[in-house]
Amino acid sequence: TRIKQRLALYHGIVPIYMQFSNDAEETFSRALKLLLSKGHLHEGQHVTLVQSGAQPIWREESTHHIQVREVHE
């Protein structure tokens, strides 16, 4: 996708496409499992997870989630 191509230009960013859920917790769990399976994360590391809604941040209808978690397999 175009967004994945743009993100690849940033240092330290490894864009990975995955299916999102309407439930942020489910999406974050899927993301962690995917990153663990690809060897991008390891037990005990900390990771910042960001999920942005379809609308721009300044719109009231938007849903945005940011979490910092310790990785557990």
N, CA, C and O atoms as a Tripos MOL2 file, in Angstrom:
@<TRIPOS>MOLECULE
protein
  292   291    73     0     0
PROTEIN
NO_CHARGES

@<TRIPOS>ATOM
      1 N           0.8310   -1.1920    0.0000 N.3       1 THR1
      2 CA          0.0000    0.0000    0.0000 C.3       1 THR1
      3 C           0.8700    1.2480    0.0000 C.2       1 THR1
      4 O           2.0660    1.1800    0.2860 O.2       1 THR1
      5 N           0.2800    2.3630   -0.3150 N.am      2 ARG2
      6 CA          1.0150    3.6360   -0.3960 C.3       2 ARG2
      7 C           1.5460    4.0680    0.9760 C.2       2 ARG2
      8 O           2.6650    4.5720    1.0780 O.2       2 ARG2
      9 N           0.7560    3.8730    2.0140 N.am      3 ILE3
     10 CA          1.1920    4.2590    3.3660 C.3       3 ILE3
     11 C           2.3850    3.4240    3.7860 C.2       3 ILE3
     12 O           3.3380    3.9510    4.3600 O.2       3 ILE3
     13 N           2.3460    2.1290    3.5100 N.am      4 LYS4
     14 CA          3.4590    1.2360    3.8490 C.3       4 LYS4
     15 C           4.7280    1.6850    3.1330 C.2       4 LYS4
     16 O           5.8070    1.6650    3.7240 O.2       4 LYS4
     17 N           4.6160    2.0850    1.8780 N.am      5 GLN5
     18 CA          5.7710    2.5590    1.1160 C.3       5 GLN5
     19 C           6.3400    3.8460    1.7240 C.2       5 GLN5
     20 O           7.5580    4.0010    1.8120 O.2       5 GLN5
     21 N           5.4780    4.7530    2.1370 N.am      6 ARG6
     22 CA          5.9390    6.0140    2.7390 C.3       6 ARG6
     23 C           6.6270    5.7710    4.0760 C.2       6 ARG6
     24 O           7.6640    6.3710    4.3570 O.2       6 ARG6
     25 N           6.0580    4.8930    4.9030 N.am      7 LEU7
     26 CA          6.6430    4.6060    6.2120 C.3       7 LEU7
     27 C           8.0190    3.9620    6.0840 C.2       7 LEU7
     28 O           8.8790    4.1600    6.9420 O.2       7 LEU7
     29 N           8.2320    3.1940    5.0180 N.am      8 ALA8
     30 CA          9.5150    2.5200    4.8060 C.3       8 ALA8
     31 C          10.6630    3.5180    4.6190 C.2       8 ALA8
     32 O          11.8300    3.1480    4.7480 O.2       8 ALA8
     33 N          10.3440    4.7610    4.3220 N.am      9 LEU9
     34 CA         11.3780    5.7850    4.1250 C.3       9 LEU9
     35 C          11.9680    6.2950    5.4400 C.2       9 LEU9
     36 O          13.0320    6.9140    5.4290 O.2       9 LEU9
     37 N          11.3100    6.0530    6.5610 N.am     10 TYR10
     38 CA         11.7650    6.5530    7.8500 C.3      10 TYR10
     39 C          12.7480    5.5790    8.4950 C.2      10 TYR10
     40 O          12.5360    4.3660    8.4820 O.2      10 TYR10
     41 N          13.8130    6.1210    9.0550 N.am     11 HIS11
     42 CA         14.8300    5.3110    9.7310 C.3      11 HIS11
     43 C          14.2300    4.6120   10.9490 C.2      11 HIS11
     44 O          13.5650    5.2450   11.7700 O.2      11 HIS11
     45 N          14.4650    3.3160   11.0620 N.am     12 GLY12
     46 CA         14.0020    2.5670   12.2170 C.3      12 GLY12
     47 C          12.5580    2.1000   12.1320 C.2      12 GLY12
     48 O          12.0610    1.4760   13.0690 O.2      12 GLY12
     49 N          11.8750    2.3870   11.0350 N.am     13 ILE13
     50 CA         10.4830    1.9770   10.8670 C.3      13 ILE13
     51 C          10.4230    0.7620    9.9440 C.2      13 ILE13
     52 O          11.0060    0.7720    8.8600 O.2      13 ILE13
     53 N           9.7180   -0.2830   10.3760 N.am     14 VAL14
     54 CA          9.4970   -1.4650    9.5600 C.3      14 VAL14
     55 C           7.9910   -1.6270    9.4300 C.2      14 VAL14
     56 O           7.3600   -2.2310   10.2980 O.2      14 VAL14
     57 N           7.4040   -1.1030    8.3650 N.am     15 PRO15
     58 CA          5.9460   -1.1960    8.2210 C.3      15 PRO15
     59 C           5.5060   -2.6150    7.9040 C.2      15 PRO15
     60 O           6.1070   -3.2860    7.0650 O.2      15 PRO15
     61 N           4.4620   -3.0670    8.5720 N.am     16 ILE16
     62 CA          3.9100   -4.4000    8.3560 C.3      16 ILE16
     63 C           2.4030   -4.2410    8.2020 C.2      16 ILE16
     64 O           1.7490   -3.6140    9.0360 O.2      16 ILE16
     65 N           1.8600   -4.8060    7.1410 N.am     17 TYR17
     66 CA          0.4170   -4.7380    6.9210 C.3      17 TYR17
     67 C          -0.2530   -5.8680    7.6860 C.2      17 TYR17
     68 O           0.2100   -7.0080    7.6590 O.2      17 TYR17
     69 N          -1.3410   -5.5480    8.3640 N.am     18 MET18
     70 CA         -2.1340   -6.5670    9.0430 C.3      18 MET18
     71 C          -3.5890   -6.1290    9.0920 C.2      18 MET18
     72 O          -3.8980   -4.9470    8.9420 O.2      18 MET18
     73 N          -4.4720   -7.0840    9.3040 N.am     19 GLN19
     74 CA         -5.9010   -6.7970    9.3990 C.3      19 GLN19
     75 C          -6.2220   -6.1950   10.7620 C.2      19 GLN19
     76 O          -5.7980   -6.7280   11.7870 O.2      19 GLN19
     77 N          -6.9600   -5.0970   10.7860 N.am     20 PHE20
     78 CA         -7.3630   -4.4530   12.0300 C.3      20 PHE20
     79 C          -8.7390   -4.9370   12.4440 C.2      20 PHE20
     80 O          -9.5340   -5.3810   11.6160 O.2      20 PHE20
     81 N          -9.0080   -4.8440   13.7320 N.am     21 SER21
     82 CA        -10.3060   -5.1840   14.3000 C.3      21 SER21
     83 C         -10.9410   -3.8940   14.8170 C.2      21 SER21
     84 O         -10.2430   -2.8970   15.0020 O.2      21 SER21
     85 N         -12.2380   -3.8990   15.0490 N.am     22 ASN22
     86 CA        -12.8940   -2.7500   15.6740 C.3      22 ASN22
     87 C         -12.5380   -2.6450   17.1470 C.2      22 ASN22
     88 O         -12.7490   -1.6010   17.7640 O.2      22 ASN22
     89 N         -12.0040   -3.7140   17.7130 N.am     23 ASP23
     90 CA        -11.5950   -3.7600   19.1110 C.3      23 ASP23
     91 C         -10.0880   -3.5250   19.2020 C.2      23 ASP23
     92 O          -9.3040   -4.3380   18.7120 O.2      23 ASP23
     93 N          -9.6810   -2.4230   19.8230 N.am     24 ALA24
     94 CA         -8.2680   -2.0610   19.9070 C.3      24 ALA24
     95 C          -7.4590   -3.1460   20.6120 C.2      24 ALA24
     96 O          -6.3360   -3.4370   20.2000 O.2      24 ALA24
     97 N          -8.0010   -3.7420   21.6530 N.am     25 GLU25
     98 CA         -7.2770   -4.7870   22.3900 C.3      25 GLU25
     99 C          -6.9790   -5.9850   21.4960 C.2      25 GLU25
    100 O          -5.8780   -6.5350   21.5350 O.2      25 GLU25
    101 N          -7.9480   -6.3850   20.7000 N.am     26 GLU26
    102 CA         -7.7450   -7.5020   19.7740 C.3      26 GLU26
    103 C          -6.6900   -7.1510   18.7200 C.2      26 GLU26
    104 O          -5.8440   -7.9810   18.3860 O.2      26 GLU26
    105 N          -6.7400   -5.9350   18.2040 N.am     27 THR27
    106 CA         -5.7600   -5.4890   17.2170 C.3      27 THR27
    107 C          -4.3600   -5.5040   17.8140 C.2      27 THR27
    108 O          -3.4210   -5.9780   17.1760 O.2      27 THR27
    109 N          -4.2070   -4.9850   19.0420 N.am     28 PHE28
    110 CA         -2.8890   -4.9630   19.6820 C.3      28 PHE28
    111 C          -2.3810   -6.3780   19.9320 C.2      28 PHE28
    112 O          -1.1940   -6.6470   19.7450 O.2      28 PHE28
    113 N          -3.2550   -7.2810   20.3490 N.am     29 SER29
    114 CA         -2.8530   -8.6730   20.5800 C.3      29 SER29
    115 C          -2.3790   -9.3220   19.2830 C.2      29 SER29
    116 O          -1.3650  -10.0200   19.2670 O.2      29 SER29
    117 N          -3.1150   -9.0890   18.1980 N.am     30 ARG30
    118 CA         -2.7050   -9.6180   16.8830 C.3      30 ARG30
    119 C          -1.3490   -9.0580   16.4710 C.2      30 ARG30
    120 O          -0.4880   -9.7860   15.9760 O.2      30 ARG30
    121 N          -1.1710   -7.7570   16.6810 N.am     31 ALA31
    122 CA          0.0830   -7.1050   16.2970 C.3      31 ALA31
    123 C           1.2640   -7.6900   17.0690 C.2      31 ALA31
    124 O           2.3070   -7.9780   16.4810 O.2      31 ALA31
    125 N           1.1090   -7.8670   18.3730 N.am     32 LEU32
    126 CA          2.1870   -8.4330   19.1820 C.3      32 LEU32
    127 C           2.5270   -9.8480   18.7380 C.2      32 LEU32
    128 O           3.7030  -10.1950   18.6280 O.2      32 LEU32
    129 N           1.5170  -10.6640   18.4830 N.am     33 LYS33
    130 CA          1.7620  -12.0390   18.0160 C.3      33 LYS33
    131 C           2.4880  -12.0360   16.6750 C.2      33 LYS33
    132 O           3.4110  -12.8220   16.4620 O.2      33 LYS33
    133 N           2.0700  -11.1540   15.7750 N.am     34 LEU34
    134 CA          2.7060  -11.0610   14.4580 C.3      34 LEU34
    135 C           4.1650  -10.6350   14.5910 C.2      34 LEU34
    136 O           5.0450  -11.2290   13.9670 O.2      34 LEU34
    137 N           4.4230   -9.6120   15.3980 N.am     35 LEU35
    138 CA          5.7930   -9.1210   15.5780 C.3      35 LEU35
    139 C           6.6830  -10.1600   16.2610 C.2      35 LEU35
    140 O           7.8580  -10.2890   15.9180 O.2      35 LEU35
    141 N           6.1360  -10.8950   17.2150 N.am     36 LEU36
    142 CA          6.8890  -11.9760   17.8660 C.3      36 LEU36
    143 C           7.2210  -13.0760   16.8610 C.2      36 LEU36
    144 O           8.3480  -13.5690   16.8310 O.2      36 LEU36
    145 N           6.2490  -13.4620   16.0430 N.am     37 SER37
    146 CA          6.4530  -14.5430   15.0760 C.3      37 SER37
    147 C           7.4940  -14.1820   14.0180 C.2      37 SER37
    148 O           8.1910  -15.0600   13.5070 O.2      37 SER37
    149 N           7.6030  -12.8950   13.6880 N.am     38 LYS38
    150 CA          8.5780  -12.4340   12.6930 C.3      38 LYS38
    151 C           9.9340  -12.1120   13.3100 C.2      38 LYS38
    152 O          10.8670  -11.7460   12.5950 O.2      38 LYS38
    153 N          10.0550  -12.2440   14.6420 N.am     39 GLY39
    154 CA         11.3280  -11.9960   15.3070 C.3      39 GLY39
    155 C          11.6510  -10.5240   15.5200 C.2      39 GLY39
    156 O          12.7950  -10.1810   15.8220 O.2      39 GLY39
    157 N          10.6530   -9.6430   15.3670 N.am     40 HIS40
    158 CA         10.8740   -8.2050   15.5750 C.3      40 HIS40
    159 C          10.8100   -7.8240   17.0470 C.2      40 HIS40
    160 O          11.3240   -6.7750   17.4350 O.2      40 HIS40
    161 N          10.1870   -8.6610   17.8740 N.am     41 LEU41
    162 CA         10.0890   -8.4230   19.3180 C.3      41 LEU41
    163 C          10.5560   -9.6550   20.0650 C.2      41 LEU41
    164 O          10.5000  -10.7760   19.5590 O.2      41 LEU41
    165 N          11.0240   -9.4140   21.2970 N.am     42 HIS42
    166 CA         11.4710  -10.5090   22.1420 C.3      42 HIS42
    167 C          10.9530  -10.2920   23.5570 C.2      42 HIS42
    168 O          10.6820   -9.1630   23.9660 O.2      42 HIS42
    169 N          10.8200  -11.3770   24.2900 N.am     43 GLU43
    170 CA         10.3610  -11.3670   25.6810 C.3      43 GLU43
    171 C          11.1020  -10.2990   26.4830 C.2      43 GLU43
    172 O          12.3270  -10.1990   26.4080 O.2      43 GLU43
    173 N          10.3610   -9.5060   27.2460 N.am     44 GLY44
    174 CA         10.9420   -8.5020   28.1260 C.3      44 GLY44
    175 C          11.1490   -7.1320   27.5060 C.2      44 GLY44
    176 O          11.3850   -6.1630   28.2290 O.2      44 GLY44
    177 N          11.0660   -7.0260   26.1920 N.am     45 GLN45
    178 CA         11.1990   -5.7220   25.5370 C.3      45 GLN45
    179 C           9.9400   -4.8980   25.7730 C.2      45 GLN45
    180 O           8.8770   -5.4340   26.0860 O.2      45 GLN45
    181 N          10.0830   -3.5830   25.6180 N.am     46 HIS46
    182 CA          8.9280   -2.6900   25.6770 C.3      46 HIS46
    183 C           8.6050   -2.2230   24.2610 C.2      46 HIS46
    184 O           9.4940   -1.9970   23.4390 O.2      46 HIS46
    185 N           7.3120   -2.0870   24.0040 N.am     47 VAL47
    186 CA          6.8590   -1.6760   22.6830 C.3      47 VAL47
    187 C           5.7460   -0.6420   22.8460 C.2      47 VAL47
    188 O           4.9330   -0.7310   23.7660 O.2      47 VAL47
    189 N           5.7190    0.3360   21.9460 N.am     48 THR48
    190 CA          4.6480    1.3260   21.9220 C.3      48 THR48
    191 C           3.6990    0.9520   20.7930 C.2      48 THR48
    192 O           4.1180    0.8010   19.6460 O.2      48 THR48
    193 N           2.4280    0.8030   21.1180 N.am     49 LEU49
    194 CA          1.4090    0.4350   20.1480 C.3      49 LEU49
    195 C           0.5120    1.6410   19.8990 C.2      49 LEU49
    196 O           0.0300    2.2720   20.8400 O.2      49 LEU49
    197 N           0.2920    1.9540   18.6290 N.am     50 VAL50
    198 CA         -0.5220    3.1090   18.2590 C.3      50 VAL50
    199 C          -1.5710    2.6530   17.2570 C.2      50 VAL50
    200 O          -1.2440    2.0140   16.2560 O.2      50 VAL50
    201 N          -2.8350    2.9810   17.5240 N.am     51 GLN51
    202 CA         -3.9140    2.7050   16.5810 C.3      51 GLN51
    203 C          -4.6780    3.9970   16.3910 C.2      51 GLN51
    204 O          -5.1160    4.6230   17.3560 O.2      51 GLN51
    205 N          -4.8350    4.3900   15.1400 N.am     52 SER52
    206 CA         -5.5300    5.6330   14.8240 C.3      52 SER52
    207 C          -6.8410    5.3300   14.1210 C.2      52 SER52
    208 O          -6.9140    4.4320   13.2820 O.2      52 SER52
    209 N          -7.8770    6.0870   14.4680 N.am     53 GLY53
    210 CA         -9.1780    5.9340   13.8220 C.3      53 GLY53
    211 C          -9.1410    6.4400   12.3910 C.2      53 GLY53
    212 O          -8.1330    6.9830   11.9380 O.2      53 GLY53
    213 N         -10.2310    6.2610   11.6950 N.am     54 ALA54
    214 CA        -10.3050    6.6430   10.2810 C.3      54 ALA54
    215 C         -10.3400    8.1570   10.0890 C.2      54 ALA54
    216 O          -9.9630    8.6570    9.0300 O.2      54 ALA54
    217 N         -10.7890    8.8810   11.1000 N.am     55 GLN55
    218 CA        -10.9230   10.3270   10.9870 C.3      55 GLN55
    219 C          -9.6530   11.0150   11.4910 C.2      55 GLN55
    220 O          -8.9170   10.4250   12.2820 O.2      55 GLN55
    221 N          -9.3790   12.2360   11.0590 N.am     56 PRO56
    222 CA         -8.2400   12.9740   11.6050 C.3      56 PRO56
    223 C          -8.3780   13.1750   13.1090 C.2      56 PRO56
    224 O          -9.4900   13.1710   13.6380 O.2      56 PRO56
    225 N          -7.2610   13.3490   13.7960 N.am     57 ILE57
    226 CA         -7.2250   13.4470   15.2590 C.3      57 ILE57
    227 C          -8.1580   14.5290   15.7970 C.2      57 ILE57
    228 O          -8.7480   14.3460   16.8620 O.2      57 ILE57
    229 N          -8.3050   15.6380   15.1010 N.am     58 TRP58
    230 CA         -9.0940   16.7580   15.6420 C.3      58 TRP58
    231 C         -10.6020   16.5240   15.5450 C.2      58 TRP58
    232 O         -11.3700   17.3330   16.0670 O.2      58 TRP58
    233 N         -11.0470   15.4640   14.9070 N.am     59 ARG59
    234 CA        -12.4770   15.1750   14.8050 C.3      59 ARG59
    235 C         -12.9470   14.4020   16.0290 C.2      59 ARG59
    236 O         -12.2410   13.5130   16.5050 O.2      59 ARG59
    237 N         -14.1200   14.7260   16.5390 N.am     60 GLU60
    238 CA        -14.6590   14.0630   17.7230 C.3      60 GLU60
    239 C         -14.9510   12.5830   17.4940 C.2      60 GLU60
    240 O         -14.8850   11.7970   18.4390 O.2      60 GLU60
    241 N         -15.2770   12.1810   16.2500 N.am     61 GLU61
    242 CA        -15.6360   10.7890   15.9640 C.3      61 GLU61
    243 C         -14.4310    9.8580   15.9720 C.2      61 GLU61
    244 O         -14.6000    8.6390   15.9720 O.2      61 GLU61
    245 N         -13.2320   10.4000   15.9780 N.am     62 SER62
    246 CA        -12.0200    9.5900   15.8900 C.3      62 SER62
    247 C         -11.7790    8.7970   17.1660 C.2      62 SER62
    248 O         -12.1270    9.2320   18.2630 O.2      62 SER62
    249 N         -11.1820    7.6390   17.0000 N.am     63 THR63
    250 CA        -10.7650    6.8260   18.1320 C.3      63 THR63
    251 C          -9.2740    6.5590   17.9730 C.2      63 THR63
    252 O          -8.8370    6.0480   16.9420 O.2      63 THR63
    253 N          -8.5040    6.9020   18.9840 N.am     64 HIS64
    254 CA         -7.0600    6.7180   18.9370 C.3      64 HIS64
    255 C          -6.6060    6.0570   20.2260 C.2      64 HIS64
    256 O          -7.0660    6.4130   21.3100 O.2      64 HIS64
    257 N          -5.7090    5.1020   20.1060 N.am     65 HIS65
    258 CA         -5.1990    4.3890   21.2660 C.3      65 HIS65
    259 C          -3.6790    4.3730   21.2000 C.2      65 HIS65
    260 O          -3.0990    4.1070   20.1470 O.2      65 HIS65
    261 N          -3.0400    4.6590   22.3240 N.am     66 ILE66
    262 CA         -1.5950    4.5440   22.4460 C.3      66 ILE66
    263 C          -1.3160    3.8100   23.7490 C.2      66 ILE66
    264 O          -1.8110    4.1960   24.8070 O.2      66 ILE66
    265 N          -0.5210    2.7500   23.6660 N.am     67 GLN67
    266 CA         -0.1680    1.9780   24.8490 C.3      67 GLN67
    267 C           1.3160    1.6340   24.8010 C.2      67 GLN67
    268 O           1.8910    1.4530   23.7280 O.2      67 GLN67
    269 N           1.9210    1.5470   25.9730 N.am     68 VAL68
    270 CA          3.2820    1.0300   26.1060 C.3      68 VAL68
    271 C           3.1700   -0.2600   26.8980 C.2      68 VAL68
    272 O           2.6180   -0.2760   27.9990 O.2      68 VAL68
    273 N           3.6950   -1.3430   26.3360 N.am     69 ARG69
    274 CA          3.5820   -2.6520   26.9860 C.3      69 ARG69
    275 C           4.9300   -3.3580   27.0420 C.2      69 ARG69
    276 O           5.8130   -3.1340   26.2140 O.2      69 ARG69
    277 N           5.0550   -4.2050   28.0310 N.am     70 GLU70
    278 CA          6.1970   -5.1160   28.0920 C.3      70 GLU70
    279 C           5.7630   -6.3900   27.3710 C.2      70 GLU70
    280 O           4.6460   -6.8690   27.5630 O.2      70 GLU70
    281 N           6.6420   -6.9290   26.5500 N.am     71 VAL71
    282 CA          6.3100   -8.0840   25.7350 C.3      71 VAL71
    283 C           6.4180   -9.3660   26.5620 C.2      71 VAL71
    284 O           7.4280   -9.6240   27.2170 O.2      71 VAL71
    285 N           5.3440  -10.1610   26.5100 N.am     72 HIS72
    286 CA          5.3070  -11.4850   27.1470 C.3      72 HIS72
    287 C           4.8360  -12.4780   26.0940 C.2      72 HIS72
    288 O           3.8360  -12.2400   25.4160 O.2      72 HIS72
    289 N           5.5460  -13.5800   25.9570 N.am     73 GLU73
    290 CA          5.1540  -14.5730   24.9430 C.3      73 GLU73
    291 C           4.0320  -15.4420   25.4180 C.2      73 GLU73
    292 O           3.5840  -16.3270   24.6890 O.2      73 GLU73
@<TRIPOS>BOND
     1     1     2 1
     2     2     3 1
     3     3     4 2
     4     3     5 am
     5     5     6 1
     6     6     7 1
     7     7     8 2
     8     7     9 am
     9     9    10 1
    10    10    11 1
    11    11    12 2
    12    11    13 am
    13    13    14 1
    14    14    15 1
    15    15    16 2
    16    15    17 am
    17    17    18 1
    18    18    19 1
    19    19    20 2
    20    19    21 am
    21    21    22 1
    22    22    23 1
    23    23    24 2
    24    23    25 am
    25    25    26 1
    26    26    27 1
    27    27    28 2
    28    27    29 am
    29    29    30 1
    30    30    31 1
    31    31    32 2
    32    31    33 am
    33    33    34 1
    34    34    35 1
    35    35    36 2
    36    35    37 am
    37    37    38 1
    38    38    39 1
    39    39    40 2
    40    39    41 am
    41    41    42 1
    42    42    43 1
    43    43    44 2
    44    43    45 am
    45    45    46 1
    46    46    47 1
    47    47    48 2
    48    47    49 am
    49    49    50 1
    50    50    51 1
    51    51    52 2
    52    51    53 am
    53    53    54 1
    54    54    55 1
    55    55    56 2
    56    55    57 am
    57    57    58 1
    58    58    59 1
    59    59    60 2
    60    59    61 am
    61    61    62 1
    62    62    63 1
    63    63    64 2
    64    63    65 am
    65    65    66 1
    66    66    67 1
    67    67    68 2
    68    67    69 am
    69    69    70 1
    70    70    71 1
    71    71    72 2
    72    71    73 am
    73    73    74 1
    74    74    75 1
    75    75    76 2
    76    75    77 am
    77    77    78 1
    78    78    79 1
    79    79    80 2
    80    79    81 am
    81    81    82 1
    82    82    83 1
    83    83    84 2
    84    83    85 am
    85    85    86 1
    86    86    87 1
    87    87    88 2
    88    87    89 am
    89    89    90 1
    90    90    91 1
    91    91    92 2
    92    91    93 am
    93    93    94 1
    94    94    95 1
    95    95    96 2
    96    95    97 am
    97    97    98 1
    98    98    99 1
    99    99   100 2
   100    99   101 am
   101   101   102 1
   102   102   103 1
   103   103   104 2
   104   103   105 am
   105   105   106 1
   106   106   107 1
   107   107   108 2
   108   107   109 am
   109   109   110 1
   110   110   111 1
   111   111   112 2
   112   111   113 am
   113   113   114 1
   114   114   115 1
   115   115   116 2
   116   115   117 am
   117   117   118 1
   118   118   119 1
   119   119   120 2
   120   119   121 am
   121   121   122 1
   122   122   123 1
   123   123   124 2
   124   123   125 am
   125   125   126 1
   126   126   127 1
   127   127   128 2
   128   127   129 am
   129   129   130 1
   130   130   131 1
   131   131   132 2
   132   131   133 am
   133   133   134 1
   134   134   135 1
   135   135   136 2
   136   135   137 am
   137   137   138 1
   138   138   139 1
   139   139   140 2
   140   139   141 am
   141   141   142 1
   142   142   143 1
   143   143   144 2
   144   143   145 am
   145   145   146 1
   146   146   147 1
   147   147   148 2
   148   147   149 am
   149   149   150 1
   150   150   151 1
   151   151   152 2
   152   151   153 am
   153   153   154 1
   154   154   155 1
   155   155   156 2
   156   155   157 am
   157   157   158 1
   158   158   159 1
   159   159   160 2
   160   159   161 am
   161   161   162 1
   162   162   163 1
   163   163   164 2
   164   163   165 am
   165   165   166 1
   166   166   167 1
   167   167   168 2
   168   167   169 am
   169   169   170 1
   170   170   171 1
   171   171   172 2
   172   171   173 am
   173   173   174 1
   174   174   175 1
   175   175   176 2
   176   175   177 am
   177   177   178 1
   178   178   179 1
   179   179   180 2
   180   179   181 am
   181   181   182 1
   182   182   183 1
   183   183   184 2
   184   183   185 am
   185   185   186 1
   186   186   187 1
   187   187   188 2
   188   187   189 am
   189   189   190 1
   190   190   191 1
   191   191   192 2
   192   191   193 am
   193   193   194 1
   194   194   195 1
   195   195   196 2
   196   195   197 am
   197   197   198 1
   198   198   199 1
   199   199   200 2
   200   199   201 am
   201   201   202 1
   202   202   203 1
   203   203   204 2
   204   203   205 am
   205   205   206 1
   206   206   207 1
   207   207   208 2
   208   207   209 am
   209   209   210 1
   210   210   211 1
   211   211   212 2
   212   211   213 am
   213   213   214 1
   214   214   215 1
   215   215   216 2
   216   215   217 am
   217   217   218 1
   218   218   219 1
   219   219   220 2
   220   219   221 am
   221   221   222 1
   222   222   223 1
   223   223   224 2
   224   223   225 am
   225   225   226 1
   226   226   227 1
   227   227   228 2
   228   227   229 am
   229   229   230 1
   230   230   231 1
   231   231   232 2
   232   231   233 am
   233   233   234 1
   234   234   235 1
   235   235   236 2
   236   235   237 am
   237   237   238 1
   238   238   239 1
   239   239   240 2
   240   239   241 am
   241   241   242 1
   242   242   243 1
   243   243   244 2
   244   243   245 am
   245   245   246 1
   246   246   247 1
   247   247   248 2
   248   247   249 am
   249   249   250 1
   250   250   251 1
   251   251   252 2
   252   251   253 am
   253   253   254 1
   254   254   255 1
   255   255   256 2
   256   255   257 am
   257   257   258 1
   258   258   259 1
   259   259   260 2
   260   259   261 am
   261   261   262 1
   262   262   263 1
   263   263   264 2
   264   263   265 am
   265   265   266 1
   266   266   267 1
   267   267   268 2
   268   267   269 am
   269   269   270 1
   270   270   271 1
   271   271   272 2
   272   271   273 am
   273   273   274 1
   274   274   275 1
   275   275   276 2
   276   275   277 am
   277   277   278 1
   278   278   279 1
   279   279   280 2
   280   279   281 am
   281   281   282 1
   282   282   283 1
   283   283   284 2
   284   283   285 am
   285   285   286 1
   286   286   287 1
   287   287   288 2
   288   287   289 am
   289   289   290 1
   290   290   291 1
   291   291   292 2
@<TRIPOS>SUBSTRUCTURE
     1 THR1         2 RESIDUE 1 A THR
     2 ARG2         6 RESIDUE 1 A ARG
     3 ILE3        10 RESIDUE 1 A ILE
     4 LYS4        14 RESIDUE 1 A LYS
     5 GLN5        18 RESIDUE 1 A GLN
     6 ARG6        22 RESIDUE 1 A ARG
     7 LEU7        26 RESIDUE 1 A LEU
     8 ALA8        30 RESIDUE 1 A ALA
     9 LEU9        34 RESIDUE 1 A LEU
    10 TYR10       38 RESIDUE 1 A TYR
    11 HIS11       42 RESIDUE 1 A HIS
    12 GLY12       46 RESIDUE 1 A GLY
    13 ILE13       50 RESIDUE 1 A ILE
    14 VAL14       54 RESIDUE 1 A VAL
    15 PRO15       58 RESIDUE 1 A PRO
    16 ILE16       62 RESIDUE 1 A ILE
    17 TYR17       66 RESIDUE 1 A TYR
    18 MET18       70 RESIDUE 1 A MET
    19 GLN19       74 RESIDUE 1 A GLN
    20 PHE20       78 RESIDUE 1 A PHE
    21 SER21       82 RESIDUE 1 A SER
    22 ASN22       86 RESIDUE 1 A ASN
    23 ASP23       90 RESIDUE 1 A ASP
    24 ALA24       94 RESIDUE 1 A ALA
    25 GLU25       98 RESIDUE 1 A GLU
    26 GLU26      102 RESIDUE 1 A GLU
    27 THR27      106 RESIDUE 1 A THR
    28 PHE28      110 RESIDUE 1 A PHE
    29 SER29      114 RESIDUE 1 A SER
    30 ARG30      118 RESIDUE 1 A ARG
    31 ALA31      122 RESIDUE 1 A ALA
    32 LEU32      126 RESIDUE 1 A LEU
    33 LYS33      130 RESIDUE 1 A LYS
    34 LEU34      134 RESIDUE 1 A LEU
    35 LEU35      138 RESIDUE 1 A LEU
    36 LEU36      142 RESIDUE 1 A LEU
    37 SER37      146 RESIDUE 1 A SER
    38 LYS38      150 RESIDUE 1 A LYS
    39 GLY39      154 RESIDUE 1 A GLY
    40 HIS40      158 RESIDUE 1 A HIS
    41 LEU41      162 RESIDUE 1 A LEU
    42 HIS42      166 RESIDUE 1 A HIS
    43 GLU43      170 RESIDUE 1 A GLU
    44 GLY44      174 RESIDUE 1 A GLY
    45 GLN45      178 RESIDUE 1 A GLN
    46 HIS46      182 RESIDUE 1 A HIS
    47 VAL47      186 RESIDUE 1 A VAL
    48 THR48      190 RESIDUE 1 A THR
    49 LEU49      194 RESIDUE 1 A LEU
    50 VAL50      198 RESIDUE 1 A VAL
    51 GLN51      202 RESIDUE 1 A GLN
    52 SER52      206 RESIDUE 1 A SER
    53 GLY53      210 RESIDUE 1 A GLY
    54 ALA54      214 RESIDUE 1 A ALA
    55 GLN55      218 RESIDUE 1 A GLN
    56 PRO56      222 RESIDUE 1 A PRO
    57 ILE57      226 RESIDUE 1 A ILE
    58 TRP58      230 RESIDUE 1 A TRP
    59 ARG59      234 RESIDUE 1 A ARG
    60 GLU60      238 RESIDUE 1 A GLU
    61 GLU61      242 RESIDUE 1 A GLU
    62 SER62      246 RESIDUE 1 A SER
    63 THR63      250 RESIDUE 1 A THR
    64 HIS64      254 RESIDUE 1 A HIS
    65 HIS65      258 RESIDUE 1 A HIS
    66 ILE66      262 RESIDUE 1 A ILE
    67 GLN67      266 RESIDUE 1 A GLN
    68 VAL68      270 RESIDUE 1 A VAL
    69 ARG69      274 RESIDUE 1 A ARG
    70 GLU70      278 RESIDUE 1 A GLU
    71 VAL71      282 RESIDUE 1 A VAL
    72 HIS72      286 RESIDUE 1 A HIS
    73 GLU73      290 RESIDUE 1 A GLU
